[in-house]
Amino acid sequence: MLGFPAFTGHGEPGRQGHSDAATRASVESALQAAADIEAGEITVSISGSYVILEGFVRRRGDVERAIEIAEGVVGRGYVRARLLRR
């Protein structure tokens, strides 16, 4: 855990009533703070209750790591990834 609070248990599942912008910013910050993944080509968006990760990663395992980081912010099961490995 990177020290970012999980948004679980209140209001909309996985979001704790936070705005889309706040949720997106928190996930983006967590991805940027992770030293073990290049997040420069990952775009974060919100669709309903889900965080959507789109873009490109460079190394094997980065897709799973990006999902793990985002789930650390919004909760397990609320992340969908459309990431491709270059």
N, C-alpha and C positions, 0 to 999 in steps of 0.2 A: 504494500500500500504506500502510495506516495504522499499521504497526508491530505488528500482531497476527500471531503465528506461524501459518503454515498447518499444518493437521493432516493431513499426508500421509505415506505410506510405511511405517507400522507398524501391525500388527494389522489391525483392521477398516479397509477402504479408506476414506480420507478422514477418519478419526477418530483415528488414532495411539493407540488405546487409552484415550482420554479418556472420562470419564463423560458421560452425556447432559447432566447439569446444567452441567458445565464447558464443554461445547461450546455449549450454549444461551446461557450467560452470556457467552461470548466473542463470539458473533455479536451478541447484544443490545448489548454494549458497543461493538462496531465500528459498528453502525448508529447508536447514540446519538452517537458521536464524530464521525461524518461531518457536516460543516457544510452540505453541499449537499442534504440530504434530511431531511424531517420523518418521524421514525420512531416517533412517539408512538402511532400507531394500527396498528403492525405487531407481530404476535405471532409469536414464534419457538418452534417445537416440533421434536421429533426423532422420526423414524419409521425404525427400522432404521439404515441408513447415511446417511440423508438428513436435511437440515435443511429444514423446511417453514416458509415465510413466508406468513402469512395476515393479512388486514386491509385497510386502506385507505391510499392515497397521494393526494396532492393534484395533483401536476404530471405532465405528460407526461414520460416518460423516467425517472420515479422507480422504476417496477417494475424496469426493467433495471439501474438504479443499485443498488437494494437487493440484487438477485441478485449483482451484481459485488462488492459489499461482503462479502456472506456467503461467496461463493466465495473471496475473499481469505483467509478464516479456515479454511474446511474443504476447499477444493480445488474445482477446476472439475468440474462434473458432479454434485456432491453437494447441490445446492440445488433445491428445487421451490417455485415461487411460486404462491400463490392470492391474489394481491393485486388489488384493484379500485381504479380511479381515481374519485375523487369529483368 
